[in-house]
Amino acid sequence: MLRFAEAALQVRGLAGEHQIDGARRALGHAYGGGAQYFAMWVVGSAKP
């Protein structure tokens, strides 16, 4: 969930000292549990 939260903060312009200037979309991915689950997401600042 930390990666998802960071992606959301980036596109909202609220990532503080980690902010990427002009971030409008972010792609994140994660896996865990001995490779038993995988997740991928795309978040953006504009409504679809």
Steps between C-alpha positions, in 0.01 A plus 500: 500500500794735546573502128137572418495786751819648354355485148181674617700771681710560187207559265330722760815711542526417871820290509710769670875469447445187285268681258565452129421829322203471267402144600156431351501119484675232702541126447574273792548129552564265788520132580536306819404205712759279333377624160145395588348833405572773251354848467529775241328837486493824308384818668455843346414856585220528241166321507471225235 
